[in-house]
Amino acid sequence: MSPRTVSIVNMKGGVGKSTTVASLAEALSLEGLRVLVVDLDPQSNVSMMLAGQDRWIDLRKNGQTIDEYFNQFVYGGEPRFFHEFIAHGVSDLSGDPQLDLLISTPEFRYIERHALEKWVSQGFDIRQLNARFSRLTNSAIESVSDNYDLVLFDCPPGISMFAEAAIELSEFIVIPTIADYVSRLGIFAFRKRALRSMEQRRFTDERIWTVITKFEQHNTLHLSEADMLKTQFNVFDTRIPQAEQIARAAEWSDQKRTFEQKYGAAAQVIRQFAAEFRERAGLI
């Protein structure tokens, strides 16, 4: 059975996207799901959160990065299989979560540009370029599909060719957002683009979900905007709070810790979100 594929994406930055990916991946992997996180964001936030800086540096030195994987298709050289680039058993949680990761690096931002320059010079148009990025990404995931129950793509802010490819092969899309007016407006434009990709596979907007992040229960603006979001989009019932424990959980610990030690009082709401996600994605 193929893994569920999910893109976590928002064109707007600062909405807790990478934190959502990391916490969801950790919660589900502790429950026994085999999870692969693919970091498509050159900022590498989720890579740092899940691997820690020291291991991230080692993986980078060893060439086990997403940019090195795609490099071979742009520059050529000795071919390497996708599974060779994956870091196994990441996370600083105790309990042996079944969580693997393909890290990103700042250099990843240049791979797309170089690929575009090369393939455009060879006569490819934008549709053919999109098809090539999608085919490369899809074949990579298919090559390891037997090893995972869930693949999470952490997409960069805005839209890149790689983010487009991830969205096109994803069965579900999760949009983390802050409950404010500007963020809500941005979702409308993005959903239209995402829906066009999903309709090619005969999926509907019922597979595009919104999760409210950095929520402040006593903020009247957040309350009213959260209600508005729920009337306009397919929103998770669980709202991820603005919490110091969640922010601190992004800091790597050299000592293994339990989920409750890592996320503190926010652990329960993250588990609740993971359970709701799992039910929606059919991972029960």
C-alpha positions in Angstrom: 0.0 0.0 0.0 1.3 3.4 -1.0 1.9 6.0 1.8 -0.4 8.9 2.3 1.2 12.0 0.8 0.6 15.4 2.4 1.9 18.9 1.6 2.0 21.4 4.5 2.1 24.7 2.8 1.2 28.4 3.1 2.3 31.2 0.7 2.7 33.4 3.8 5.6 32.9 6.2 5.6 33.0 10.0 2.5 30.9 10.5 4.1 28.0 12.3 4.3 25.7 9.2 7.6 23.9 10.0 6.6 23.6 13.7 3.3 22.0 12.6 5.2 19.5 10.4 7.7 18.6 13.1 5.1 18.2 15.9 2.7 16.2 13.7 5.4 13.9 12.5 6.7 13.2 16.0 3.2 12.6 17.4 2.2 10.2 14.6 5.6 8.4 14.5 5.3 7.7 18.3 2.0 6.1 17.6 3.7 3.5 15.3 3.2 5.2 11.9 6.3 5.1 9.6 6.8 8.8 8.7 9.0 10.4 6.2 9.5 14.2 6.3 10.8 15.8 3.1 12.1 19.4 3.7 11.5 21.5 0.5 12.3 24.8 2.3 15.8 26.2 1.9 15.4 27.8 5.3 15.8 24.2 6.6 13.8 24.9 9.8 12.2 21.5 10.1 15.5 19.8 9.2 17.1 21.6 12.2 14.2 20.8 14.5 14.2 17.0 13.7 17.8 16.3 13.1 19.6 18.9 15.3 22.4 21.1 14.1 25.2 18.6 14.5 23.6 15.8 12.6 22.4 18.3 10.0 26.0 19.4 9.4 27.1 15.8 9.2 24.4 14.9 6.7 25.3 18.0 4.7 29.0 17.0 4.6 28.0 13.5 3.5 25.9 14.8 0.6 22.6 13.4 2.1 20.5 16.4 1.2 17.6 17.2 -1.1 19.7 19.5 -3.2 22.3 16.8 -3.7 19.6 14.4 -4.8 18.2 16.7 -7.5 21.7 17.9 -8.4 22.4 14.6 -10.3 19.5 15.4 -12.7 20.7 18.9 -13.3 24.5 18.4 -13.5 24.8 14.7 -14.1 27.4 12.5 -12.5 27.2 9.1 -10.8 23.6 8.3 -10.1 22.4 7.6 -6.6 19.2 6.2 -5.3 16.7 8.3 -3.3 16.9 6.1 -0.2 20.6 6.9 0.1 19.8 10.5 0.9 17.4 9.8 3.8 18.4 10.2 7.4 16.8 7.5 9.6 15.6 7.7 13.2 15.6 11.4 13.6 14.0 13.4 16.5 15.2 13.9 20.1 12.2 12.0 21.5 12.5 8.8 23.5 10.4 5.8 22.5 12.1 5.2 19.1 9.7 7.1 16.9 9.6 5.7 13.3 10.6 9.0 11.8 13.0 9.6 8.8 14.0 12.9 7.2 15.4 14.3 3.9 17.1 17.5 5.0 17.2 20.7 3.0 20.0 23.3 3.0 20.3 26.9 1.9 21.8 25.7 -1.4 18.5 24.1 -2.4 17.3 27.5 -3.5 19.8 27.5 -6.4 19.0 24.0 -7.7 15.7 25.1 -9.1 17.2 28.2 -10.8 20.0 26.2 -12.4 17.5 23.5 -13.5 15.3 26.2 -15.1 18.3 27.8 -16.9 19.5 24.4 -18.2 16.2 23.0 -19.3 14.8 26.3 -20.8 18.0 26.5 -22.9 17.1 23.0 -24.2 13.7 24.2 -25.3 11.5 23.2 -22.5 8.4 25.3 -21.9 6.8 26.0 -18.5 4.4 23.0 -18.8 7.2 20.6 -19.6 9.3 22.0 -16.8 6.4 21.4 -14.3 6.0 17.9 -15.7 9.7 17.1 -15.2 9.8 18.4 -11.6 6.7 16.4 -10.8 8.0 13.2 -12.5 11.3 13.4 -10.6 9.6 14.0 -7.3 7.0 11.3 -7.8 9.5 8.7 -8.8 11.6 9.5 -5.7 8.7 8.9 -3.4 7.5 5.8 -5.3 11.0 4.3 -4.9 10.6 4.2 -1.0 6.8 3.8 -0.8 6.9 0.4 0.8 8.9 1.9 3.8 6.3 4.5 4.9 2.7 5.1 5.9 2.9 8.8 5.6 5.1 11.3 3.7 4.9 15.0 4.8 6.3 17.7 2.5 7.4 20.9 4.3 6.9 23.4 1.5 8.6 26.9 1.4 6.6 30.1 1.7 5.4 31.2 -1.7 5.3 28.7 -4.6 8.4 27.1 -6.2 8.6 24.4 -8.8 9.4 21.8 -6.1 6.4 22.9 -4.0 4.2 22.7 -7.1 5.4 19.2 -7.7 4.7 18.2 -4.1 1.2 19.6 -4.2 0.5 17.8 -7.5 1.4 14.4 -6.1 -0.2 15.0 -2.6 -3.4 13.4 -1.6 -4.1 16.1 1.0 -3.0 19.6 1.7 -2.8 21.2 5.1 -2.6 25.0 5.3 -1.4 26.3 8.7 -2.7 29.8 9.3 -2.9 32.5 12.0 -6.4 33.7 12.7 -6.2 37.1 11.2 -7.8 39.0 8.2 -4.6 39.2 6.1 -3.8 35.5 6.5 -7.4 34.5 5.7 -7.3 36.5 2.4 -4.1 34.7 1.3 -5.7 31.3 1.7 -8.3 32.1 -1.0 -5.7 32.6 -3.7 -3.6 29.6 -2.7 -6.6 27.2 -2.5 -7.6 28.0 -6.1 -4.1 27.1 -7.3 -3.9 24.0 -5.2 -7.4 22.9 -6.3 -6.4 23.0 -9.9 -3.6 20.6 -9.2 -5.8 18.3 -7.2 -8.6 18.3 -9.7 -6.2 16.8 -12.3 -6.3 13.7 -10.1 -10.0 14.0 -9.5 -9.6 15.1 -5.9 -11.9 17.8 -4.5 -11.4 20.7 -2.1 -12.5 18.4 0.7 -8.9 17.3 0.8 -7.6 20.8 1.4 -7.6 21.5 5.1 -6.7 24.5 7.3 -5.3 24.4 10.8 -5.3 27.4 13.0 -1.9 28.1 14.6 -0.6 30.5 17.2 -4.1 30.8 18.5 -4.8 33.0 21.6 -8.1 32.0 23.3 -8.5 35.4 25.0 -7.9 37.4 21.8 -11.3 38.6 20.5 -9.8 39.1 17.0 -8.5 35.5 16.9 -11.9 34.2 18.1 -13.9 36.1 15.4 -11.4 35.3 12.7 -11.4 31.6 13.7 -15.2 31.5 13.4 -15.0 33.2 10.0 -12.3 30.7 8.8 -14.6 27.8 9.8 -17.4 29.2 7.6 -15.2 29.6 4.6 -12.8 26.7 4.7 -12.4 23.1 5.8 -10.9 23.8 9.2 -9.6 21.4 11.9 -11.5 21.5 15.1 -8.2 21.5 17.0 -6.5 24.9 17.3 -2.8 25.0 18.0 -2.2 27.6 20.7 0.4 30.3 20.9 2.5 28.6 23.5 6.1 29.0 24.8 6.4 25.2 25.1 5.8 24.8 21.4 8.4 27.4 20.5 10.9 25.8 22.9 10.2 22.4 21.4 12.0 23.6 18.3 15.3 23.7 20.2 17.2 20.4 19.9 18.0 18.5 23.1 21.0 16.2 23.3 19.2 14.2 26.0 16.3 12.1 24.8 12.9 13.3 26.3 9.3 12.2 26.3 6.7 13.9 24.2 5.3 15.5 27.3 8.7 16.7 28.4 9.3 18.3 25.0 5.9 19.9 24.4 4.8 20.5 28.0 1.2 21.6 28.5 0.8 21.8 24.7 1.4 18.0 24.3 -2.2 17.2 24.7 -3.5 19.6 22.1 -0.8 18.4 19.6 -1.9 14.8 20.2 -5.5 15.9 19.7 -4.5 17.5 16.4 -2.6 14.4 15.3 -5.6 12.2 16.1 -7.9 14.4 14.1 -5.4 14.5 11.2 -5.1 10.7 11.3 -8.8 10.2 11.1 -9.2 12.6 8.2 -6.3 11.0 6.3 -7.6 7.5 6.8 -4.6 6.4 8.9 -6.6 4.8 11.6 
